[in-house]
């Protein structure tokens, strides 16, 4: 696959990923990951220091399903929606085992129930992707936020 075709596939994947979150189809969100897919939200400073813990951390698709279940049934948080703006991805490399390493910048605008909008998060996705049955899936996706300050309402995935 040439670089232009790969970039288009990555951009389409990021668009579909953001759409699932932004349109509240969270039950579909784990399907973007491999069975042992890793997901973490962290700050750029913690990432640079190699700190493993994250604000949100999951190391399997089952954990992602559990997070969605908790959001729907157990967690209490103010009604809100996200709107992602994801920039053009950049291929960082391809490993010998076929893993594609990529990153893309993102912004997330949060709209609260009363209509108040704010820039909720800005940062970059750092991804490791694999192809399975003609689909690109995240083996790992880290949402690395520029700010070390996180709102306590970080409920919905970035």
Secondary structure, DSSP 8 states (H G I E B T S, - for coil): --HHHHHHHHHHHHHHHHHHHHTT-GGGGGGGEEEEEEEEEEEHHHHHTT----SEEESSHHHHHHHHHHHHHT-----EEEEEEE---EEEEE-TTS-EEEEEEEEEEEEETTS-EEEEEEEEEEEEEEEETTEEEEEEEEEEES-S---TT--S--
